[in-house]
Amino acid sequence: MKKFVLTLSILIFATAFTFAKQKVGINIGNQAPELTGKTPNGEVIKLSDTRGQLVLLDFWAAWCPPCRRENPNVVATYNKYKDKKFTNGKGFTVFGVSLDRTKSAWQKAIADDKLSWPYHISDLQYWNSKHAAIYGVRSIPTNFLIDGNGVIVAKGLRGPALEAAITKYVK
């Protein structure tokens, strides 16, 4: 009986530890996990293709009203900072990850919202997106600011908070 209680206790502790670890997610100071996906044109690109730049990893979808309302702010910030030099990177870009279901809706939103940066990926799996799972994304819009070394330096930046965070890294 003691062996059973001890074994059960260890199992409960291990399970609790595993759940606690899963809830930690991706944090500031972590190396940004790699993402690889297809662009609207079918080209395969990786998050690491942006290494050396300050990058906003932006999770969004065409069907998401808060995402679409935030897009003009992201576009304005991109246009203002894309050619600037930063403390550990040259230029600013956005790496958009869409949680859309259809390629046509995704492409239309990119065009309609003038998301002119070159980095867009989606696996068209909606909430079953492998990309969202890697980053623990449970709501959108969600974003992560990644420095030129691939380290997450901020997350959850919306509205004026995005530009405020970026200005900290301008040379």
BELCORBEL-V42803 format. One record per residue. N is the residue number from 1. RES is the residue in one letter. PSI is psi in radians with two decimals (NA if undefined). BURIAL is # if it has 24 or more other C-alpha atoms within 12 Angstrom, else .. Layout:
BEGIN
N,RES,PSI,BURIAL + N,RES,PSI,BURIAL
END
This chain:
BEGIN
1,M,-0.71,. + 2,K,-0.69,. + 3,K,-0.74,. + 4,F,-0.82,. + 5,V,-0.74,. + 6,L,-0.80,. + 7,T,-0.76,. + 8,L,-0.74,. + 9,S,-0.76,. + 10,I,-0.73,. + 11,L,-0.78,. + 12,I,-0.78,. + 13,F,-0.81,. + 14,A,-0.71,. + 15,T,-0.79,. + 16,A,-0.71,. + 17,F,-0.73,. + 18,T,-0.81,. + 19,F,-0.71,. + 20,A,-0.70,. + 21,K,-0.70,. + 22,Q,-0.59,. + 23,K,-0.31,. + 24,V,-0.79,. + 25,G,-2.73,. + 26,I,2.18,# + 27,N,2.83,# + 28,I,2.36,. + 29,G,-0.29,. + 30,N,2.64,. + 31,Q,2.35,# + 32,A,2.16,# + 33,P,2.54,# + 34,E,2.50,# + 35,L,2.41,# + 36,T,2.28,# + 37,G,3.11,# + 38,K,2.43,# + 39,T,3.01,# + 40,P,-0.43,# + 41,N,0.03,. + 42,G,0.00,. + 43,E,2.48,. + 44,V,2.18,. + 45,I,2.85,# + 46,K,2.66,# + 47,L,-0.65,# + 48,S,-0.23,# + 49,D,-0.33,# + 50,T,0.01,# + 51,R,2.42,# + 52,G,-0.11,. + 53,Q,2.78,# + 54,L,2.25,# + 55,V,2.33,# + 56,L,1.93,# + 57,L,1.92,# + 58,D,2.00,# + 59,F,2.21,# + 60,W,-3.13,# + 61,A,2.68,# + 62,A,-0.58,# + 63,W,-0.01,# + 64,C,1.81,# + 65,P,-0.76,. + 66,P,-0.59,. + 67,C,-0.79,# + 68,R,-0.58,# + 69,R,-0.51,. + 70,E,-0.42,# + 71,N,-0.73,# + 72,P,-0.61,. + 73,N,-0.74,# + 74,V,-0.74,# + 75,V,-0.82,# + 76,A,-0.73,# + 77,T,-0.75,# + 78,Y,-0.87,# + 79,N,-0.62,. + 80,K,-0.64,. + 81,Y,-0.07,# + 82,K,-0.49,# + 83,D,0.17,. + 84,K,2.82,. + 85,K,2.49,# + 86,F,2.90,# + 87,T,-0.54,. + 88,N,0.70,# + 89,G,2.79,# + 90,K,2.07,# + 91,G,2.83,# + 92,F,2.41,# + 93,T,2.98,# + 94,V,2.40,# + 95,F,1.74,# + 96,G,2.31,# + 97,V,1.96,# + 98,S,2.40,# + 99,L,0.62,# + 100,D,2.91,# + 101,R,-0.49,. + 102,T,2.49,. + 103,K,-0.67,# + 104,S,-0.74,. + 105,A,-0.72,. + 106,W,-0.87,# + 107,Q,-0.70,# + 108,K,-0.74,. + 109,A,-0.69,# + 110,I,-0.81,# + 111,A,-0.85,. + 112,D,-0.68,. + 113,D,0.02,# + 114,K,0.85,. + 115,L,1.43,# + 116,S,-0.07,# + 117,W,2.72,# + 118,P,-0.12,# + 119,Y,1.82,# + 120,H,2.24,# + 121,I,2.74,# + 122,S,2.52,# + 123,D,0.07,# + 124,L,0.64,# + 125,Q,0.24,. + 126,Y,-2.31,# + 127,W,-0.13,# + 128,N,0.27,. + 129,S,2.22,# + 130,K,-0.54,# + 131,H,-0.77,# + 132,A,-0.65,# + 133,A,-0.72,. + 134,I,-0.67,. + 135,Y,0.04,# + 136,G,0.53,# + 137,V,2.15,# + 138,R,-0.13,. + 139,S,2.70,. + 140,I,2.66,# + 141,P,2.51,# + 142,T,2.47,# + 143,N,2.85,# + 144,F,2.28,# + 145,L,2.20,# + 146,I,2.27,# + 147,D,3.10,# + 148,G,-0.31,# + 149,N,0.04,# + 150,G,0.35,# + 151,V,2.37,# + 152,I,2.14,# + 153,V,-0.25,# + 154,A,2.83,# + 155,K,2.81,# + 156,G,0.68,# + 157,L,2.04,# + 158,R,2.70,# + 159,G,-2.47,. + 160,P,-0.33,. + 161,A,-0.52,. + 162,L,-0.93,# + 163,E,-0.68,# + 164,A,-0.72,. + 165,A,-0.72,# + 166,I,-0.68,# + 167,T,-0.42,. + 168,K,-0.41,. + 169,Y,0.01,# + 170,V,2.38,# + 171,K,NA,.
END
